[in-house]
């Protein structure tokens, strides 16, 4: 009956979304592994819309682009990774394994029921990354039966290739008797030399990268101490495809992205049959793992090469592998190497809000990197490094202050661009007291205020409490440094936020009816664990919550960390309370900031110690941070540093 009553209105309401948008909604709410019929699809969307039905006025009026930023590979790029002699069926690989005695190297690019949305992009990172380097190609082809295939249900059961237990991409090394020798997943930091040694270790193989690649280039040394521009030019003019590829990489790390693209394009065309040319083509097209920041060549600590458990390898560092000082040093170096000449950071391809939202995603992330670098500058005692950091900060300020770098017409991710650049400019203004900074800040404050809906809330892809809290927190920062903030906007926002809070302290994922007295269930509290910190932080900043209640809320948030951590490295909602990897560092940063405002010193120190311990156990093998492939490592690294800096 409900469906019959609402089908006409529903059809009208859904028409602007189109099939692609509906499928995106389906995936974002955790049912990516299903194959919904049209009827079930409509029912699903009805549910999604009904969550917001009591606050239709919370939806922005403008519906903008749902086009996606998807690169169509050229012919050379399509060949990336194909130098490895892949089998396509497990049964065939097993038969050859038994015949030859060689183990199977099974590259698992996806598993049934996965929560990962960007499977194609992740596969490209692997194919144009580790599976393009001659040393790894030779190691796998000579010593294994290579297999690239998605497991069926039976194989998923046999090899524990299940959601949460195995997050793609990853690989298995399987003996001819089908015993697993090595299992690796959650590969979000692709360090070719580390991967080579990890794979070789399963064979007891002591051969080196140089022996298998035949190359004289010391990649670690080149990236640790970059050669001069003249030496890079010599590498470009050499006959070696590897030298040309690496020359482009070095130019990229120096911020000269356009030059790097040109080098890769020309090199790939001049060596069309070289596997590294296929990789270079992917990098030139903008979706290679190096230009996206996932492939690194930094010098790793000895602990990275010690593998205590061959059945559970990830690209995360071992606990306590890095001191906090080492994390700062390595992370800052990484961020400096990812900045483009114009000051921006462009490694993220988070385009759920459409391709037209990407400028705002990039501005938001650039602002967060700026905030992290401000903290790094404050902490550093290295004068030369501080000059480098200051130069990067000045370029970031210029980038985010320029409205030409923001899509003001976007109605999906505009909130993040405005809120985070307000926070950055407020931090810079606090430091400098510069009139021009204050002018840019005031303009951004006004633009952020103008995004407020008639209900008093704010939105990104839809209206909800956590984006409202993000806006309110940014406006508070601005108010402290001399910007004029409309108190009526703030009061309306706080009032709206209060209506979203359940009595047990939970906040819903989307908007709900204006009845803040609802008790709230245990599941709603657990599901809102990540949102509690940012929402209570906003109320705390504006004096809306007392000391005891605030401390209790922050403690609750920390108590649900395991649910949040379970979704780490997924680029989509998971079925567990709608958590997703892309929320991980957003929630962690808010929690750290909230902990810093707990008034009781003993409680604050206890909470901060626990939070710091969690963060220090999260770096990747190179000392940086990540939450999902889609948002990128610059975002994760910046938020990781900010989370640490806020724990006083």
N, C-alpha and C positions, 0 to 999 in steps of 0.2 A: 504493500500500500504506500509506504513512504517513497519507494522508487517511482511508482506510478504518479504520485503527486508532484514529484520534483524533476521528472525526466526532462520536461521541456525547458525549465529554468536551467537545469544542469547542462543540457546540450548547448544552450546559448552561452552559458558561463565558460564552458570548456572550449568553445570554438576557437578563441584566439590562441589557445595553447598549442594546438596541432598534435599530431601523433608523437613527434620527437619529444615534445615537452612532457606529454603524458607518460611516455616511457621513462623519461628522466625522473619524474615524480615517483614512478613505480620503483625504480632502482634506488633512489635516494631514501626510500622508506624501508629498504632492506630485503626486497623480494627479487633481487637480480637474478637468482637462479631459476625462477619460475618462468613458465611460458603462458601468460594469461590470455584467456579468450577475450573477445571484445566485451562481453557482458561483465566478466570479472574485472576487467580494466575499468569500466565505468563505475562499478561498485567501489573499487579501490579509490578512484578519484573522488567519488561522492564522500567517502570517508575522510579523505584529506581535506576536502573543501568544508565538510561539516565541522571539522575542528576549528575552522575560522568563521563558520557561518554566523556565530553570535556577534562577530565584529567585522562584518563585511566592510564597514567604513575604514577598517585598518589596512585594507588593500590599497596600494597606490593606484591612482586612476590610470596612469599611463602604462600600457603593456608594450614592452619594447622587444628587441630582437631576441630570438631563441636560437639563432644560428651559432654553430660551434666552430671553434678555431681548430680545425682538423687539417693537417698537412697531407697532401696527396703525394706519396713518394715518387720520385722520378725513377727511371729504369735502373740507374746505378744503385740508388738507395735500396731498392727492392732486393738487391742481391746481398745485402749486409748479413753476415752470419752464415751464408750458404757454403762457405769453404769447408765447414764441418760437414761430414758425410752422414747426415741425419737419417736414421730410420724413422718411419712414421707410425709404426704399430709395435706395441709392446711385445706381442707374440713373436714377431719377426726378429726383434732385437734379442729376445731371450734365446731363441733358437740359435742365432749366430754366436751368442755368448757361450752357450753350452758347447758349440762346435769348436770355437777357437780358444776357450778358456779365459777370454778377456771379460772383465766386468762391464756392465752397462753403465754408461754415463747418461742418466735420464734428466734432461732439462724440462722442468715442469713450469710451463708459463701460465697455467690456470688450472683450477680444480673445480669440481662440481659444487654448485651452491655458493660459490665465492661471493663475498661482499664487495669485491674490487670491481670498479666501474671501468677504469682506464687500462684494461688488459692489453689492448693493442699497443698503447704507448709504452707500457712496461716491457712488453716483449721486444719492442724496437730498441729500448735501452740495452737490453741484454745482447741482442743480435749485433748491434752496432758498437757494443762495448766489449766485454770479455771475449765474445765469440768472433771477433774480427781480428784480434791480435795474433800474429803468426805463431808466437810461442804457445799460446793456449790452443790454437787450431791444431798444431802439430801434436801437442801433448795428448789431446783428446782423440784425434784420428788414429794415432799410432798405438795407443794403450787401452782404448775403450771401444765398445760398440755404442756410438752416439745415438741417442733417441730423443726426439722432440715430439711429444704427444700429450694430449690432455687425458688424464686417467678416467676410466669408467667407474661405476659405483663399486664394482668388485675390487678393482685395483686401489681405489681410494681407501677401502676398508683394509686391504692387505698391507698397505704401506703407510697407514695413518695420514693420508692426504685429505684432511678434513679442515673445515673452517676453524679458525682460532689456533689449531695445532700447527697448521701450515699456511703461511701467508706468502703468496707469490710475489716476486719470482723466486725460484729456488731450484735445487737439483738433488738427485739421489745417485749414489754410486752403489750398484747392486751386483753382488757376486753371482756366478753362474747357478749357484744353488738357491738364489733369490733371497739371500741374507743381505741386509743393508749394511754396507761398510761405512757410508757417510751420508748424512742428510743435512742439507742447508736450505734455509728459507729466509724471508724478510731481508732480501738483498737490496738495501737502499743506499749503500755506499759501495760503488764498484771500483775497487782498487786492483788493476790488472795483475800487478806483481803478487799481491796478497792472494788473489784468487788462484793464480798459477801454483803457488806454493801449497795452498790448501788442497787443491785437487791432486797435486803430485804426492802430498803426504799420505793420501789414501793408498798409494801404490808402494810407499816406502821409497819413492824415487827422490834421489838427492841431486838430480840435474838442476841446472840454473836456468833462469830466464834467458840469459845471453846465449847459452848453448842451444836452446830450442829455437830462439828467434833468429840467431845469426847476426844480431844487431850489435853495433858498438856504442849505441846511444845509452847513456845512463839516465833514465827518465827521472828517477828520484833526484839526482844531482841537478838536472836541468831545471826542475821546478823549484828546488830549494834555493838555487843561485842562478836565476835567469841570465842567459847570455845577453850581450849587447845587441842593439838593433842591427848593427852591421853583421854580427854573427848569425842573427835570425835571417837576414837577407841572404846570406850564403847558404843557409839550410834550404831556403825556398828555391834557390837556383841549382841545387844539387839534383842528381838523377834519382835519388832515393825517395820513394813514395813516403816512407816512414819519416824521413827528415822534413819533407814538406808538410805532412800532417802535424808533426810536433811543432813546427815553426808556427803554424796557424794557431795551435793551442797556446803557445807562449804569447803570441800577439793578443789572443783573447784574454788571457790572464792579466795582461797589461792594460786591459780596458779597451783595446782597439778591436771592437767586435766586427765592424764593417771590413776592416783589413783582414781579419781572420776568415771571414766568410769568403772573401775574394781568393785568398790563398787556397782554401779548401776546394772551392769550385774549380779553379784552374788546375790544381793538382789531380783532382779526381778525373777530369777530362783527359789529362795527359797520360794517365795510367789506368785505363778503364777496366783492365782485367786483374788488378791487384786488390785483394780483399780490403786493404787499408784505404783504397780509393773509394770503395763502397761505404766505408765508415765515414770518410771525409765528406762524401756527398750528403750523408745524413746530418752531419754537423753543420754543413753549409745551409741545409734546409731548415735548421733550427730545432730539430728534435733528437739530435744525438745526445748520448748520456754525458758527454763532456760539456757541451754548451749549456745543458740543463743542470749542470753542477753535481751530477751523481757520480761521474767518473773522476777520480782524483789520483794523484801520484805523490802525495806527501810522504815524508819519512815516518814510518810507523814504529811504535815502541815494540820492544822484543816480545812483550806479552801478546801482541796481536797474532804472532805466529805460533803461539802455544795453544793447542786445541785440546782442552781437557775432555770434551765430550763429542766424539765424532758423529753422534746421532742428533745433535741439536746445535748446529752452527748457524749463526746469523751474522750480519755485518755490524752488530753492536759490539762495543769494546767489552772486555772482561771487567767485572766490578773493580773499582779503585785503580783502573789502568792509568788514569790521569789525575793529577792534582787539579784543584780549582784554577790555579794560576796557569797551568798548561792548557786547560780547556779554553780560557780566555785568549791565550796567545794563539793557539791553533785556529780557534773560531774566528778571531779578528782577521788573521791572515787570509782565511778562506773568504770571508765577506769582502775584504778589499780586492781580492782577485776576481770577484764576480760582478763588480760595479762596471757599468757601461760608461762610455766617455761623457754622456750627457748627465750622468749622476744617478740614473735609475737602475733598478734591479728587475730583470725580466725572465727569471728562470721558471716562474710559476705559469701553469696553463690552466688554472682554475677558471673554467668558463661555464659553470653550470648556469650562470645568469646570462649566458649568451656571449658571443665574441665581443660585443660592444661593451661588456662589463670589464674586459681585461685591463684597459687603462687604469681603472679604479683599483683593481686587484694589485697591479704593479705599483701604483702610488701608495697604497696602504702598506705593502711590504717594504717599499723603499723608506717609508716613514719609520717603520719598526726597526729597520736596520740602522737608521739614523739615531734612534733612541739608544740602541745597543752600543753604537760607536761612541756616543756621548759618555756612556758609562765606562767604556774602555779607555777613553781619553782621560777620564778622571782617575782611573786606577793605575794607568801606566806611568812608569818612571823613566821610560826610554824616550829621550827627546827626539831622536830620529823617527821612531815609530809614531810618536805623537804628531809630528809634522804630516806624516802620511795619513793618519787618522783625521786630522783637522782638514786636510785637503778634501778627503772623501766626504766629510760632514758638510763642508761648504757647497759641494756639488749636489749633495742630497737636498739641502735647504733650497737651493735654486730650482731643483727639479720639482719638488713637491709644492713649492710656492707658485708655480706657473700653472694657471688654470688650463692652459693648452694641453697639459698632460693628464687632465681629468676629464672624463666624459660626464658632464653635468646633466645630460639627458637620460643617462642610465638609471634604471629604477630597481636594480638588483644588488649591486655591490657598492653603490655610491656612498652608503653610510660608512663603510670601512675606510674609504679614502678620506672622507671628511673628518671622521673621528680621530683617526691615527695621525693625520697631518696636524690637526689641532693639538694633539698631545705632544707631538714633536716640536712644533713652533712654540708652544708654551714652555717647554723645557729649554729651548734655545733662548727665548726671551728672558726666562729666569736667570740664565747664565750671562746674557749680554746686555739686556736693557736697550736693545737697538730699536729705534722708531720704525724702521722699515719692516722689521720682523713683526712688530706689534700690529702694523697696518695689514700685513698678510694674514696674521692670526685673526684679526677682527673680521676680515672678509670671510675667512673659513668658518668662524663661529657663526656668522649670520647664515651662511649656506647650510651649516649643520642644523641650525634652529629651523630653517625653512623646510627641512625634510620631515619635521614633526607632523603627525597625522591629527585629525580633529579629535581623536580620542585621547591624545596626549602622548601616545607611544610613538616609537620609531620602527623602522622595518629595514630588512635587506631584501631577500627574495620573498619574504612574507613578514608580517608583523609578529614580534615576539618580545618577551621580557628581556632577554639577554642583549639584544641590540639596543633596546631603550636604555639599559644600564650602561652599555658602552658609550652611548651618546652623553648621558648624564655625567659620567666620569670624566669625559673629555671636556665638557663645559665647566666642570669644577676646576680642572687644571687651568683653563683659560681665565677663570675668574680670579685666580690667585696672582696673576702676573699683569693685571691692569686691563684686560679685555672687558668690554661691556657685555654682560650676559643677561638676557631677558628673563627676569625672575618669574614671570608668568609662565614662560615655556618650561622652566625648571619645575615649578610647582605642579603644572599639569602632568609632566612626565613622572614625577614622584608619586602623584596620586594614582596614575595609571599603573605604575609598577606595583604599588601596594595592593591593587585589586587582583593582581596576578598571583600573589603569594598565598599558598595554602597555609593553614594554621600550623602545620607541622614543619614549616620552613621550606617546603618544596616549591619549585616554579615549573609551570608546564613548558613543553617544548614550543608550542604555538600559543596563540591567545585563547583565553577562556572567558566565561561570563564574568561580569563585574561583581563577584561575590567572594571577597577575600576571607570570609569566615569559614569556608569549606575546610574540613579537617585535613584532607589529603591522605592518601594511602601510603603504605610502606613502599610499594612499587614506584609511586610518583616521587617519593623522596629519593629513592635510589636512582631513578632515572634523571632526576634533577640535580644530582650530586655535583656535576660539573658546572651547572648554572648558578648554584647557590652563591659561590664566591663573588662572581661579577655583579649579581643582583644586590646582594647585601653590601658589597663594596660601594656601589652607587648610593645606596640609602645611608650608609655610614658617612660617606664624604659630605653629604648634605644634611647630616644631623638627624636622620630619621630612625635610628636604631640605637639602643643603649648598649653599654659595654658588655653586660652579661649575655644578652641575646646575640650580639655580634660574635663573641667568642664561641658560643655554642654552635652558631651557623658555620663558622670556619672549621671547627672541629668535625662537624658532620660531613662537610665537603671532603676533608682529608680522609675520612673513614670510607668513602666510596671510591678511592683512588684505583683499586684493583679493577673495577668495572670500566673505568676510563682507559686504563692501561691495556685491557684486553682488546680494545679496538685500535690500538696503535699500529700504524702503517697500513691501515685500510683507508682507501680514498672515498669511502661511502659510509652511510649509516649501517650499523650492524643490527641484528635482531635483538641484541641486549639493550633494552631501554633507549634505542635510537642513538647510542653513542657512535662516534665515528673518529677515525684517525685525524681528520682535519680539525676536530675540536680539541685535540690533545693539548697542544701548547697554548691555545687560547685559554683553556681552563686552568692550566698550570700557572700561567702568568697571572691570571686573576687571583688564583689562590695565594700565590706568593705575595702579591700586593695587599691582599686582605690580611694575611698573617702579620704583615708589617704594621697594621693598624690596631692589632689586639692590644688593649691598654695594660693588661696585667703582664708585667715583665716576665715572670716565671712561666706563665702559659705561652706567651709569645716565643720565648726562647725554645721551649719544648716543641712547639709546632714548627718553628723555623728549622730546628735541627732535623726533624723528620722529613720535612720538605726538601731540605738541602741534600740529605742522604739519597732521596729518590732521584733528584736531578743528577747528582754526581754518578749515579749508576746508569745513566741514559745515553752518554755520548756514543757515537759511532766509532769505528776503529781509528778514524783520523782525528777524533776529538771534537767533532761537530755534532749537531742535532738534526733530527728530522721527525716529521709526524706522518706525512703521506707524500707519495710521488707527485700528486697533483698540485699541492701547494708549494712544494720545492724545499730544498735544504736551506736556502737563505732565510726563508720564513722561520723554519724550525730552529735554526741556529740563532737568529736574532731573538726569538722568544725564549729560547733556553738561557741565553745570556741575561736577558731582562729578568727572568724568573730568579736567577741566582742573585742579581744585583739588588733585588727588592727585599732580600732576607737579611734584615739588619741584626 
